[in-house]
Amino acid sequence: MGEVGRDPEARAAVLTALRLLNPKRREAEIVIYADALADYHEAQANIHLNGAIVFHPRTGAPIDNPYLRIRDRAAGVIRSLGLRADPVWGVG
């Protein structure tokens, strides 16, 4: 299931898998996880494409890619929820 991004079909598949893997978890936790996973993948794709250091669009100065913070924040949400999700990540 890897790349989730904002594809509605992929999101539905992730939600279904998370529900099956975590039947006792609240729906809100599952939806939050799926949204954080989409944010994580979107940010990671940008980092992969543009690198961890990018140029500021106005000044041209090198800066940390802003998507690093988005990815790291999404990873924090994902870890904090503690859902079973290895198959969603393609590792289980």
Jmol script that loads the backbone (N, CA, C; Angstrom):
load data "model"
ATOM      1  N   MET A   1       0.814  -1.201   0.000  1.00  0.00           N
ATOM      2  CA  MET A   1       0.000   0.000   0.000  1.00  0.00           C
ATOM      3  C   MET A   1       0.852   1.256   0.000  1.00  0.00           C
ATOM      4  N   GLY A   2       2.078   1.185   0.400  1.00  0.00           N
ATOM      5  CA  GLY A   2       3.073   2.243   0.343  1.00  0.00           C
ATOM      6  C   GLY A   2       2.596   3.658   0.143  1.00  0.00           C
ATOM      7  N   GLU A   3       2.662   4.151  -1.091  1.00  0.00           N
ATOM      8  CA  GLU A   3       2.358   5.551  -1.382  1.00  0.00           C
ATOM      9  C   GLU A   3       0.868   5.838  -1.239  1.00  0.00           C
ATOM     10  N   VAL A   4       0.521   6.553  -0.223  1.00  0.00           N
ATOM     11  CA  VAL A   4      -0.881   6.876   0.015  1.00  0.00           C
ATOM     12  C   VAL A   4      -1.224   8.203  -0.632  1.00  0.00           C
ATOM     13  N   GLY A   5      -0.457   9.236  -0.305  1.00  0.00           N
ATOM     14  CA  GLY A   5      -0.738  10.558  -0.839  1.00  0.00           C
ATOM     15  C   GLY A   5      -2.179  10.956  -0.612  1.00  0.00           C
ATOM     16  N   ARG A   6      -2.813  11.584  -1.592  1.00  0.00           N
ATOM     17  CA  ARG A   6      -4.202  12.027  -1.450  1.00  0.00           C
ATOM     18  C   ARG A   6      -5.148  11.257  -2.361  1.00  0.00           C
ATOM     19  N   ASP A   7      -4.744  10.080  -2.829  1.00  0.00           N
ATOM     20  CA  ASP A   7      -5.581   9.241  -3.681  1.00  0.00           C
ATOM     21  C   ASP A   7      -6.713   8.643  -2.851  1.00  0.00           C
ATOM     22  N   PRO A   8      -7.978   8.940  -3.189  1.00  0.00           N
ATOM     23  CA  PRO A   8      -9.099   8.444  -2.387  1.00  0.00           C
ATOM     24  C   PRO A   8      -9.174   6.916  -2.306  1.00  0.00           C
ATOM     25  N   GLU A   9      -8.834   6.225  -3.389  1.00  0.00           N
ATOM     26  CA  GLU A   9      -8.873   4.763  -3.366  1.00  0.00           C
ATOM     27  C   GLU A   9      -7.804   4.206  -2.437  1.00  0.00           C
ATOM     28  N   ALA A  10      -6.608   4.785  -2.477  1.00  0.00           N
ATOM     29  CA  ALA A  10      -5.535   4.331  -1.591  1.00  0.00           C
ATOM     30  C   ALA A  10      -5.904   4.619  -0.139  1.00  0.00           C
ATOM     31  N   ARG A  11      -6.511   5.780   0.110  1.00  0.00           N
ATOM     32  CA  ARG A  11      -6.915   6.133   1.472  1.00  0.00           C
ATOM     33  C   ARG A  11      -7.964   5.155   1.987  1.00  0.00           C
ATOM     34  N   ALA A  12      -8.912   4.795   1.133  1.00  0.00           N
ATOM     35  CA  ALA A  12      -9.940   3.834   1.530  1.00  0.00           C
ATOM     36  C   ALA A  12      -9.322   2.478   1.852  1.00  0.00           C
ATOM     37  N   ALA A  13      -8.336   2.056   1.057  1.00  0.00           N
ATOM     38  CA  ALA A  13      -7.664   0.782   1.305  1.00  0.00           C
ATOM     39  C   ALA A  13      -6.900   0.819   2.626  1.00  0.00           C
ATOM     40  N   VAL A  14      -6.248   1.950   2.902  1.00  0.00           N
ATOM     41  CA  VAL A  14      -5.516   2.095   4.168  1.00  0.00           C
ATOM     42  C   VAL A  14      -6.481   2.066   5.340  1.00  0.00           C
ATOM     43  N   LEU A  15      -7.584   2.787   5.236  1.00  0.00           N
ATOM     44  CA  LEU A  15      -8.575   2.793   6.314  1.00  0.00           C
ATOM     45  C   LEU A  15      -9.128   1.388   6.569  1.00  0.00           C
ATOM     46  N   THR A  16      -9.419   0.665   5.499  1.00  0.00           N
ATOM     47  CA  THR A  16      -9.924  -0.702   5.645  1.00  0.00           C
ATOM     48  C   THR A  16      -8.894  -1.585   6.337  1.00  0.00           C
ATOM     49  N   ALA A  17      -7.652  -1.505   5.907  1.00  0.00           N
ATOM     50  CA  ALA A  17      -6.594  -2.317   6.515  1.00  0.00           C
ATOM     51  C   ALA A  17      -6.408  -1.964   7.989  1.00  0.00           C
ATOM     52  N   LEU A  18      -6.399  -0.669   8.299  1.00  0.00           N
ATOM     53  CA  LEU A  18      -6.222  -0.257   9.690  1.00  0.00           C
ATOM     54  C   LEU A  18      -7.378  -0.737  10.568  1.00  0.00           C
ATOM     55  N   ARG A  19      -8.583  -0.694  10.039  1.00  0.00           N
ATOM     56  CA  ARG A  19      -9.744  -1.175  10.803  1.00  0.00           C
ATOM     57  C   ARG A  19      -9.635  -2.671  11.082  1.00  0.00           C
ATOM     58  N   LEU A  20      -9.191  -3.422  10.086  1.00  0.00           N
ATOM     59  CA  LEU A  20      -9.039  -4.868  10.268  1.00  0.00           C
ATOM     60  C   LEU A  20      -7.927  -5.203  11.253  1.00  0.00           C
ATOM     61  N   LEU A  21      -6.842  -4.452  11.190  1.00  0.00           N
ATOM     62  CA  LEU A  21      -5.697  -4.703  12.073  1.00  0.00           C
ATOM     63  C   LEU A  21      -5.917  -4.207  13.493  1.00  0.00           C
ATOM     64  N   ASN A  22      -6.835  -3.270  13.664  1.00  0.00           N
ATOM     65  CA  ASN A  22      -7.060  -2.623  14.963  1.00  0.00           C
ATOM     66  C   ASN A  22      -8.547  -2.556  15.279  1.00  0.00           C
ATOM     67  N   PRO A  23      -9.203  -3.705  15.425  1.00  0.00           N
ATOM     68  CA  PRO A  23     -10.660  -3.699  15.576  1.00  0.00           C
ATOM     69  C   PRO A  23     -11.164  -3.018  16.851  1.00  0.00           C
ATOM     70  N   LYS A  24     -10.334  -2.913  17.861  1.00  0.00           N
ATOM     71  CA  LYS A  24     -10.782  -2.322  19.128  1.00  0.00           C
ATOM     72  C   LYS A  24     -10.446  -0.838  19.255  1.00  0.00           C
ATOM     73  N   ARG A  25      -9.821  -0.283  18.225  1.00  0.00           N
ATOM     74  CA  ARG A  25      -9.449   1.130  18.286  1.00  0.00           C
ATOM     75  C   ARG A  25     -10.594   1.991  17.781  1.00  0.00           C
ATOM     76  N   ARG A  26     -10.640   3.222  18.304  1.00  0.00           N
ATOM     77  CA  ARG A  26     -11.694   4.159  17.899  1.00  0.00           C
ATOM     78  C   ARG A  26     -11.486   4.605  16.449  1.00  0.00           C
ATOM     79  N   GLU A  27     -12.605   4.893  15.793  1.00  0.00           N
ATOM     80  CA  GLU A  27     -12.568   5.328  14.394  1.00  0.00           C
ATOM     81  C   GLU A  27     -11.747   6.607  14.235  1.00  0.00           C
ATOM     82  N   ALA A  28     -11.855   7.510  15.189  1.00  0.00           N
ATOM     83  CA  ALA A  28     -11.104   8.774  15.106  1.00  0.00           C
ATOM     84  C   ALA A  28      -9.600   8.510  15.062  1.00  0.00           C
ATOM     85  N   GLU A  29      -9.121   7.556  15.848  1.00  0.00           N
ATOM     86  CA  GLU A  29      -7.687   7.238  15.849  1.00  0.00           C
ATOM     87  C   GLU A  29      -7.256   6.676  14.504  1.00  0.00           C
ATOM     88  N   ILE A  30      -8.102   5.862  13.922  1.00  0.00           N
ATOM     89  CA  ILE A  30      -7.781   5.264  12.626  1.00  0.00           C
ATOM     90  C   ILE A  30      -7.735   6.331  11.534  1.00  0.00           C
ATOM     91  N   VAL A  31      -8.688   7.246  11.545  1.00  0.00           N
ATOM     92  CA  VAL A  31      -8.713   8.319  10.542  1.00  0.00           C
ATOM     93  C   VAL A  31      -7.517   9.255  10.729  1.00  0.00           C
ATOM     94  N   ILE A  32      -7.217   9.595  11.971  1.00  0.00           N
ATOM     95  CA  ILE A  32      -6.059  10.461  12.234  1.00  0.00           C
ATOM     96  C   ILE A  32      -4.782   9.789  11.741  1.00  0.00           C
ATOM     97  N   TYR A  33      -4.641   8.487  12.006  1.00  0.00           N
ATOM     98  CA  TYR A  33      -3.465   7.747  11.536  1.00  0.00           C
ATOM     99  C   TYR A  33      -3.370   7.808  10.013  1.00  0.00           C
ATOM    100  N   ALA A  34      -4.489   7.536   9.336  1.00  0.00           N
ATOM    101  CA  ALA A  34      -4.489   7.542   7.873  1.00  0.00           C
ATOM    102  C   ALA A  34      -4.114   8.917   7.326  1.00  0.00           C
ATOM    103  N   ASP A  35      -4.637   9.971   7.939  1.00  0.00           N
ATOM    104  CA  ASP A  35      -4.299  11.333   7.494  1.00  0.00           C
ATOM    105  C   ASP A  35      -2.824  11.638   7.737  1.00  0.00           C
ATOM    106  N   ALA A  36      -2.312  11.228   8.891  1.00  0.00           N
ATOM    107  CA  ALA A  36      -0.897  11.448   9.195  1.00  0.00           C
ATOM    108  C   ALA A  36      -0.020  10.652   8.237  1.00  0.00           C
ATOM    109  N   LEU A  37      -0.455   9.450   7.889  1.00  0.00           N
ATOM    110  CA  LEU A  37       0.303   8.634   6.937  1.00  0.00           C
ATOM    111  C   LEU A  37       0.364   9.315   5.570  1.00  0.00           C
ATOM    112  N   ALA A  38      -0.762   9.891   5.132  1.00  0.00           N
ATOM    113  CA  ALA A  38      -0.790  10.613   3.854  1.00  0.00           C
ATOM    114  C   ALA A  38       0.151  11.817   3.910  1.00  0.00           C
ATOM    115  N   ASP A  39       0.112  12.566   5.013  1.00  0.00           N
ATOM    116  CA  ASP A  39       1.018  13.708   5.179  1.00  0.00           C
ATOM    117  C   ASP A  39       2.472  13.249   5.139  1.00  0.00           C
ATOM    118  N   TYR A  40       2.752  12.149   5.830  1.00  0.00           N
ATOM    119  CA  TYR A  40       4.114  11.608   5.879  1.00  0.00           C
ATOM    120  C   TYR A  40       4.609  11.274   4.473  1.00  0.00           C
ATOM    121  N   HIS A  41       3.805  10.529   3.720  1.00  0.00           N
ATOM    122  CA  HIS A  41       4.218  10.127   2.370  1.00  0.00           C
ATOM    123  C   HIS A  41       4.369  11.322   1.435  1.00  0.00           C
ATOM    124  N   GLU A  42       3.458  12.270   1.533  1.00  0.00           N
ATOM    125  CA  GLU A  42       3.541  13.464   0.681  1.00  0.00           C
ATOM    126  C   GLU A  42       4.815  14.257   0.995  1.00  0.00           C
ATOM    127  N   ALA A  43       5.094  14.432   2.271  1.00  0.00           N
ATOM    128  CA  ALA A  43       6.290  15.175   2.673  1.00  0.00           C
ATOM    129  C   ALA A  43       7.558  14.422   2.267  1.00  0.00           C
ATOM    130  N   GLN A  44       7.564  13.111   2.483  1.00  0.00           N
ATOM    131  CA  GLN A  44       8.746  12.325   2.137  1.00  0.00           C
ATOM    132  C   GLN A  44       9.014  12.359   0.635  1.00  0.00           C
ATOM    133  N   ALA A  45       7.956  12.356  -0.163  1.00  0.00           N
ATOM    134  CA  ALA A  45       8.132  12.455  -1.619  1.00  0.00           C
ATOM    135  C   ALA A  45       8.780  13.786  -1.992  1.00  0.00           C
ATOM    136  N   ASN A  46       8.353  14.876  -1.342  1.00  0.00           N
ATOM    137  CA  ASN A  46       8.954  16.184  -1.608  1.00  0.00           C
ATOM    138  C   ASN A  46      10.423  16.203  -1.194  1.00  0.00           C
ATOM    139  N   ILE A  47      10.730  15.617  -0.051  1.00  0.00           N
ATOM    140  CA  ILE A  47      12.115  15.576   0.427  1.00  0.00           C
ATOM    141  C   ILE A  47      12.970  14.745  -0.519  1.00  0.00           C
ATOM    142  N   HIS A  48      12.426  13.627  -0.976  1.00  0.00           N
ATOM    143  CA  HIS A  48      13.158  12.777  -1.917  1.00  0.00           C
ATOM    144  C   HIS A  48      13.432  13.521  -3.229  1.00  0.00           C
ATOM    145  N   LEU A  49      12.456  14.285  -3.683  1.00  0.00           N
ATOM    146  CA  LEU A  49      12.576  15.017  -4.943  1.00  0.00           C
ATOM    147  C   LEU A  49      13.514  16.215  -4.833  1.00  0.00           C
ATOM    148  N   ASN A  50      13.388  16.978  -3.732  1.00  0.00           N
ATOM    149  CA  ASN A  50      14.101  18.251  -3.622  1.00  0.00           C
ATOM    150  C   ASN A  50      15.279  18.256  -2.655  1.00  0.00           C
ATOM    151  N   GLY A  51      15.386  17.227  -1.826  1.00  0.00           N
ATOM    152  CA  GLY A  51      16.479  17.149  -0.867  1.00  0.00           C
ATOM    153  C   GLY A  51      16.113  17.780   0.472  1.00  0.00           C
ATOM    154  N   ALA A  52      16.957  17.529   1.452  1.00  0.00           N
ATOM    155  CA  ALA A  52      16.726  18.045   2.803  1.00  0.00           C
ATOM    156  C   ALA A  52      17.040  19.536   2.901  1.00  0.00           C
ATOM    157  N   ILE A  53      17.927  20.015   2.054  1.00  0.00           N
ATOM    158  CA  ILE A  53      18.279  21.442   2.003  1.00  0.00           C
ATOM    159  C   ILE A  53      17.778  21.991   0.674  1.00  0.00           C
ATOM    160  N   VAL A  54      17.023  23.074   0.741  1.00  0.00           N
ATOM    161  CA  VAL A  54      16.494  23.722  -0.459  1.00  0.00           C
ATOM    162  C   VAL A  54      16.852  25.207  -0.425  1.00  0.00           C
ATOM    163  N   PHE A  55      16.579  25.877  -1.503  1.00  0.00           N
ATOM    164  CA  PHE A  55      16.850  27.315  -1.560  1.00  0.00           C
ATOM    165  C   PHE A  55      15.573  28.096  -1.269  1.00  0.00           C
ATOM    166  N   HIS A  56      15.686  29.094  -0.434  1.00  0.00           N
ATOM    167  CA  HIS A  56      14.553  29.954  -0.113  1.00  0.00           C
ATOM    168  C   HIS A  56      14.065  30.590  -1.412  1.00  0.00           C
ATOM    169  N   PRO A  57      12.767  30.569  -1.694  1.00  0.00           N
ATOM    170  CA  PRO A  57      12.274  31.063  -2.980  1.00  0.00           C
ATOM    171  C   PRO A  57      12.498  32.556  -3.217  1.00  0.00           C
ATOM    172  N   ARG A  58      12.577  33.329  -2.149  1.00  0.00           N
ATOM    173  CA  ARG A  58      12.742  34.779  -2.332  1.00  0.00           C
ATOM    174  C   ARG A  58      14.204  35.203  -2.234  1.00  0.00           C
ATOM    175  N   THR A  59      14.926  34.667  -1.247  1.00  0.00           N
ATOM    176  CA  THR A  59      16.294  35.130  -1.016  1.00  0.00           C
ATOM    177  C   THR A  59      17.355  34.254  -1.659  1.00  0.00           C
ATOM    178  N   GLY A  60      16.999  33.001  -1.965  1.00  0.00           N
ATOM    179  CA  GLY A  60      17.976  32.087  -2.541  1.00  0.00           C
ATOM    180  C   GLY A  60      18.912  31.471  -1.519  1.00  0.00           C
ATOM    181  N   ALA A  61      18.737  31.798  -0.247  1.00  0.00           N
ATOM    182  CA  ALA A  61      19.590  31.244   0.800  1.00  0.00           C
ATOM    183  C   ALA A  61      19.218  29.776   1.039  1.00  0.00           C
ATOM    184  N   PRO A  62      20.207  28.940   1.322  1.00  0.00           N
ATOM    185  CA  PRO A  62      19.887  27.544   1.628  1.00  0.00           C
ATOM    186  C   PRO A  62      19.157  27.432   2.974  1.00  0.00           C
ATOM    187  N   ILE A  63      18.101  26.626   2.996  1.00  0.00           N
ATOM    188  CA  ILE A  63      17.320  26.415   4.219  1.00  0.00           C
ATOM    189  C   ILE A  63      16.937  24.937   4.305  1.00  0.00           C
ATOM    190  N   ASP A  64      16.548  24.517   5.509  1.00  0.00           N
ATOM    191  CA  ASP A  64      15.991  23.177   5.655  1.00  0.00           C
ATOM    192  C   ASP A  64      14.691  23.104   4.863  1.00  0.00           C
ATOM    193  N   ASN A  65      14.486  22.009   4.190  1.00  0.00           N
ATOM    194  CA  ASN A  65      13.245  21.805   3.458  1.00  0.00           C
ATOM    195  C   ASN A  65      12.084  21.870   4.455  1.00  0.00           C
ATOM    196  N   PRO A  66      11.106  22.738   4.252  1.00  0.00           N
ATOM    197  CA  PRO A  66       9.977  22.840   5.184  1.00  0.00           C
ATOM    198  C   PRO A  66       9.208  21.530   5.347  1.00  0.00           C
ATOM    199  N   TYR A  67       9.301  20.660   4.360  1.00  0.00           N
ATOM    200  CA  TYR A  67       8.605  19.385   4.451  1.00  0.00           C
ATOM    201  C   TYR A  67       9.236  18.455   5.480  1.00  0.00           C
ATOM    202  N   LEU A  68      10.454  18.739   5.923  1.00  0.00           N
ATOM    203  CA  LEU A  68      11.059  17.948   7.001  1.00  0.00           C
ATOM    204  C   LEU A  68      10.211  18.040   8.266  1.00  0.00           C
ATOM    205  N   ARG A  69       9.760  19.239   8.593  1.00  0.00           N
ATOM    206  CA  ARG A  69       8.927  19.425   9.792  1.00  0.00           C
ATOM    207  C   ARG A  69       7.589  18.717   9.651  1.00  0.00           C
ATOM    208  N   ILE A  70       7.009  18.791   8.457  1.00  0.00           N
ATOM    209  CA  ILE A  70       5.725  18.127   8.216  1.00  0.00           C
ATOM    210  C   ILE A  70       5.889  16.623   8.366  1.00  0.00           C
ATOM    211  N   ARG A  71       6.939  16.067   7.758  1.00  0.00           N
ATOM    212  CA  ARG A  71       7.189  14.630   7.861  1.00  0.00           C
ATOM    213  C   ARG A  71       7.405  14.212   9.304  1.00  0.00           C
ATOM    214  N   ASP A  72       8.239  14.967  10.017  1.00  0.00           N
ATOM    215  CA  ASP A  72       8.555  14.616  11.401  1.00  0.00           C
ATOM    216  C   ASP A  72       7.326  14.733  12.310  1.00  0.00           C
ATOM    217  N   ARG A  73       6.498  15.737  12.084  1.00  0.00           N
ATOM    218  CA  ARG A  73       5.273  15.892  12.872  1.00  0.00           C
ATOM    219  C   ARG A  73       4.320  14.726  12.604  1.00  0.00           C
ATOM    220  N   ALA A  74       4.166  14.349  11.336  1.00  0.00           N
ATOM    221  CA  ALA A  74       3.305  13.226  10.982  1.00  0.00           C
ATOM    222  C   ALA A  74       3.840  11.930  11.595  1.00  0.00           C
ATOM    223  N   ALA A  75       5.158  11.751  11.568  1.00  0.00           N
ATOM    224  CA  ALA A  75       5.759  10.558  12.175  1.00  0.00           C
ATOM    225  C   ALA A  75       5.478  10.516  13.675  1.00  0.00           C
ATOM    226  N   GLY A  76       5.501  11.662  14.323  1.00  0.00           N
ATOM    227  CA  GLY A  76       5.190  11.728  15.746  1.00  0.00           C
ATOM    228  C   GLY A  76       3.760  11.313  16.037  1.00  0.00           C
ATOM    229  N   VAL A  77       2.830  11.763  15.217  1.00  0.00           N
ATOM    230  CA  VAL A  77       1.422  11.384  15.379  1.00  0.00           C
ATOM    231  C   VAL A  77       1.274   9.877  15.169  1.00  0.00           C
ATOM    232  N   ILE A  78       1.908   9.371  14.134  1.00  0.00           N
ATOM    233  CA  ILE A  78       1.834   7.944  13.816  1.00  0.00           C
ATOM    234  C   ILE A  78       2.360   7.109  14.989  1.00  0.00           C
ATOM    235  N   ARG A  79       3.515   7.501  15.518  1.00  0.00           N
ATOM    236  CA  ARG A  79       4.091   6.768  16.655  1.00  0.00           C
ATOM    237  C   ARG A  79       3.210   6.870  17.888  1.00  0.00           C
ATOM    238  N   SER A  80       2.650   8.047  18.140  1.00  0.00           N
ATOM    239  CA  SER A  80       1.867   8.247  19.358  1.00  0.00           C
ATOM    240  C   SER A  80       0.582   7.414  19.375  1.00  0.00           C
ATOM    241  N   LEU A  81       0.034   7.120  18.204  1.00  0.00           N
ATOM    242  CA  LEU A  81      -1.207   6.349  18.149  1.00  0.00           C
ATOM    243  C   LEU A  81      -0.968   4.863  18.394  1.00  0.00           C
ATOM    244  N   GLY A  82       0.198   4.377  18.026  1.00  0.00           N
ATOM    245  CA  GLY A  82       0.557   3.000  18.308  1.00  0.00           C
ATOM    246  C   GLY A  82      -0.347   1.950  17.682  1.00  0.00           C
ATOM    247  N   LEU A  83      -0.877   2.227  16.508  1.00  0.00           N
ATOM    248  CA  LEU A  83      -1.726   1.246  15.827  1.00  0.00           C
ATOM    249  C   LEU A  83      -0.877   0.156  15.188  1.00  0.00           C
ATOM    250  N   ARG A  84      -1.463  -1.034  15.058  1.00  0.00           N
ATOM    251  CA  ARG A  84      -0.832  -2.080  14.266  1.00  0.00           C
ATOM    252  C   ARG A  84      -0.987  -1.668  12.804  1.00  0.00           C
ATOM    253  N   ALA A  85       0.114  -1.568  12.071  1.00  0.00           N
ATOM    254  CA  ALA A  85      -0.007  -1.068  10.703  1.00  0.00           C
ATOM    255  C   ALA A  85       1.094  -1.539   9.774  1.00  0.00           C
ATOM    256  N   ASP A  86       1.875  -2.552  10.143  1.00  0.00           N
ATOM    257  CA  ASP A  86       2.972  -2.981   9.288  1.00  0.00           C
ATOM    258  C   ASP A  86       2.539  -3.278   7.852  1.00  0.00           C
ATOM    259  N   PRO A  87       1.416  -3.992   7.625  1.00  0.00           N
ATOM    260  CA  PRO A  87       1.017  -4.230   6.232  1.00  0.00           C
ATOM    261  C   PRO A  87       0.725  -2.949   5.447  1.00  0.00           C
ATOM    262  N   VAL A  88       0.256  -1.923   6.130  1.00  0.00           N
ATOM    263  CA  VAL A  88      -0.028  -0.648   5.475  1.00  0.00           C
ATOM    264  C   VAL A  88       1.272  -0.015   4.973  1.00  0.00           C
ATOM    265  N   TRP A  89       2.349  -0.247   5.711  1.00  0.00           N
ATOM    266  CA  TRP A  89       3.662   0.283   5.333  1.00  0.00           C
ATOM    267  C   TRP A  89       4.380  -0.656   4.359  1.00  0.00           C
ATOM    268  N   GLY A  90       3.781  -1.809   4.089  1.00  0.00           N
ATOM    269  CA  GLY A  90       4.392  -2.754   3.164  1.00  0.00           C
ATOM    270  C   GLY A  90       5.475  -3.600   3.808  1.00  0.00           C
ATOM    271  N   VAL A  91       5.453  -3.766   5.130  1.00  0.00           N
ATOM    272  CA  VAL A  91       6.498  -4.542   5.803  1.00  0.00           C
ATOM    273  C   VAL A  91       5.948  -5.706   6.608  1.00  0.00           C
ATOM    274  N   GLY A  92       4.688  -6.034   6.450  1.00  0.00           N
ATOM    275  CA  GLY A  92       4.159  -7.124   7.266  1.00  0.00           C
ATOM    276  C   GLY A  92       3.287  -8.079   6.552  1.00  0.00           C
TER     277      GLY A  92
END
end "model"
wireframe off; spacefill off
backbone 0.3
color backbone group
